[in-house]
Amino acid sequence: MILTILRIMYLRLRNNPLELLLVFVMPVIFFSIFAAIFSNGIATGSDKQLRMAVVCVEQTPVGTELREFLEANSSLQCTSLNDNLSTQRLNDVTVSSLIRDAQNSGRYDLVIKLPCDIPSDTTQAPVQVTLVTDGQNSMAVAMVSSIVKAFFSQKQARAFAAKLLRPQTNENDTVEVAAETSSLGTLAGIEMQKPNDSSFFHAAKTPSDFFSESQIQQLMTTDEYGVIRVGEMAAVVPSRWALQKSVDLAQPQSLNAVHQEVPAPVEIDDDVSLVVENPQAMSQENPRIAMYAAGIAVLFLLFSATGNAAALLEEEESGTLDRILVSKAGLFHIISGKWLGILLLGCVQISVMFLWAEVIFRIQLWQHLDGFAVMTICTAAATSSFAMLLATVCKSRAQLNAASVVIILSMSAVGGSMIPRFVMSDQMKEIGKWTFNAWALDGYQKVFWYQSPVSSLQTEVMVLLGSAVVLGMLTLIFSQRWKHG
Amino acid sequence: MTEPLSPILTLNNVRKKYRGCEALKGISLQLFPGEMLGFFGPNGAGKTTMIRCISGLLKPDSGQIRMQISANSDATKTARLGLVPQNLAVYHDLTVQQNLEVFGRLEGVTGRPLQTRIAEVLDWAALKDRTRSLVKTLSGGMQRRLNIACSVLHRPSVLLLDEPTVGVDPQSRERIYTMLDDLTAQGAAVLLTTHQLDEVETRCHRIMVIDHGTIVADGKLPDLVRQTIGRPHRVFVRFDQPYHQELAAFSFDEHRTSAMCPIDSMQELPQVLAVLKQLDREPSQIDVRSFGLQDVFLALTGRSLRE
């Protein structure tokens, strides 16, 4: 008996290709989607470069050097925003505009603003580098901050070494020995000078050029602020330290003695400050919640829309559709009436979601009511057309259910309803643009995150309304099967 | 019933290919006001296709369908056509009243006239006590009556019913035919398809038999019997053992265990019984019966299964 029951189950499954699709193909599809997102996106750190835009308020040698330093970093993908602009100093309005446009494009994780008049020696004048973030990728700020600090550390070390290279003789006929361990741990500077002494050391590139391995080890262990790794990228080091000691050249062996002692660190007092700005965060409480609300709302909107459109197939199966078609209501009235009903229901559904988010999470709905209304109507219109098309193409309610689950979940996974789009790779983002979810979420993001005006939603509105029209036309074409068999 | 001269619905040589086969091969018929026409045929004969063509849900490949009372004489669908689909074409999650309201509005009946008409129809369909009940809570017979009621709110002059009594008990069936009789009495023309032979025999004014997309018989039952079988009655005799003597006017089967004598009227019965009196052996069964639609139908369409 049990075998017979199993056989019944097997036969039913075998005879139902859509169920087979759900059972076996759907998990594979989802696995592939998420694998693609995570393998090229957030999971692998090393594969995905941070996308960074650089604005140089004025083209200066140090600014150019910093930009090249950033471009040389394999973790970063740098784009200079003012390459095509005049080499003159940019005014504040232009700079703000460049930064805002870069942020609103969604193409960059971070924008870095380099000030004018960056001195070669930052110990001499203060430098303020501004990191402008939209708050979506918090790792970007930490990562770029450390890289910028490393640049200025190296810069300081070189400057410090250069100073020491200047001939200086003190009264005791000794030379200054200085070494600096930077956050990169790659620089050391030394000056040993004595009149008539042929031995003359220039700045060494690495500590190992000058110090013995044991000395390096000692340097490492004597750093009271943490381990400084020599020759490789270090963890963040709070500041740079230099060793400065007088050495009697008449007794070269005293050099070892210098470093066998615990050297007294001398702080190089530079004046580089990193300022992090988030223009969006200043005028809103919880933009991230608004994005979650939009993602979930669109996902469930798609499901509820197809559920409502499925009523058409139920009416066909029961004969109610025939009765209505014979009445004064024609096919166009039926299709357009249902389309409008689904659209209105969708608008109410999204509104309820955002109202709840407003009450509980303070997403500042009222401040963005115009943009919200535009995006909601366009999203609901496109969704309604999509659901109606599915209902007219499918032959039965069961077929529609299976198809809608596969399509909607796939669209939502790729389009950003399940995983934020900003953590996806560029390729995944491009693929996502074939879904309603992506365009809807991009639109809501502009409204709630970037505080963009309604006029900035042109592309999203055109795509969503264009889809609504095209899918609506296809719905009318496919629905002719009900009119003339 | 006296047939008026002017038909309200006329089909002229209607042909329709449907899903690769010719479902209608030149159907022609006329339906008159106040007439109830029973459309009868085996499964797949073309009944539903014809109803869908008349109601405008299918477009005929050729031929004409004309509603006489329509302002546009070429229109295949007019405001006065009503369709009762084979399935329960009502919203099961709405109440009786709500269903009547929405289908009335879809037919263009609104406001006070709609409320008046709903009250009339509820009374007519014996659903007055269930106006606030959800359809899914009604019995099968009530649902069938509501199914019909939803199609008459706009007082159609032609009502098409596709097997309106499927799955209902005899009482509900009787009630449904009483409702249809009321409609024809008011001048509406009713065309119904059914497999219930007794209903067609006893309730319909005229019968049409369709087979393979062609109308193979059209008329009242006695005419059909005469056209297809010949004499309308017969006397049937059965024997336990083969009977080898001849009986006047009776014809035997090949095993000679049964014999039949067709007669035109009951006046001939005494003569036949007189023949049977002469039998030297008692038959096991004597049966006097009139030919019915079943006999006509089988005579016209054969006994082989169609599906």
HADDOCK unambig.tbl for C-alpha pairs under 7 A between the chains (distance, minus, plus):
assign (segid A and resid 318 and name CA) (segid B and resid 87 and name CA) 5.52 0.50 0.50
assign (segid A and resid 318 and name CA) (segid B and resid 88 and name CA) 6.08 0.50 0.50
assign (segid A and resid 318 and name CA) (segid B and resid 89 and name CA) 5.21 0.50 0.50
assign (segid A and resid 319 and name CA) (segid B and resid 85 and name CA) 5.80 0.50 0.50
assign (segid A and resid 319 and name CA) (segid B and resid 87 and name CA) 5.82 0.50 0.50
assign (segid A and resid 319 and name CA) (segid B and resid 88 and name CA) 6.97 0.50 0.50
assign (segid A and resid 319 and name CA) (segid B and resid 89 and name CA) 4.80 0.50 0.50
assign (segid A and resid 320 and name CA) (segid B and resid 89 and name CA) 4.13 0.50 0.50
assign (segid A and resid 320 and name CA) (segid B and resid 90 and name CA) 5.99 0.50 0.50
assign (segid A and resid 323 and name CA) (segid B and resid 83 and name CA) 6.13 0.50 0.50
assign (segid A and resid 326 and name CA) (segid B and resid 55 and name CA) 6.27 0.50 0.50
assign (segid A and resid 326 and name CA) (segid B and resid 56 and name CA) 6.93 0.50 0.50
assign (segid A and resid 327 and name CA) (segid B and resid 106 and name CA) 6.00 0.50 0.50
assign (segid A and resid 327 and name CA) (segid B and resid 107 and name CA) 5.23 0.50 0.50
assign (segid A and resid 328 and name CA) (segid B and resid 79 and name CA) 6.78 0.50 0.50
assign (segid A and resid 328 and name CA) (segid B and resid 106 and name CA) 5.99 0.50 0.50
assign (segid A and resid 328 and name CA) (segid B and resid 107 and name CA) 5.31 0.50 0.50
assign (segid A and resid 328 and name CA) (segid B and resid 108 and name CA) 6.74 0.50 0.50
assign (segid A and resid 329 and name CA) (segid B and resid 106 and name CA) 6.01 0.50 0.50
assign (segid A and resid 483 and name CA) (segid B and resid 57 and name CA) 5.58 0.50 0.50
assign (segid A and resid 483 and name CA) (segid B and resid 58 and name CA) 6.86 0.50 0.50
assign (segid A and resid 484 and name CA) (segid B and resid 57 and name CA) 5.67 0.50 0.50
assign (segid A and resid 484 and name CA) (segid B and resid 58 and name CA) 4.54 0.50 0.50
assign (segid A and resid 484 and name CA) (segid B and resid 59 and name CA) 5.67 0.50 0.50
assign (segid A and resid 485 and name CA) (segid B and resid 57 and name CA) 6.94 0.50 0.50
assign (segid A and resid 485 and name CA) (segid B and resid 58 and name CA) 5.58 0.50 0.50
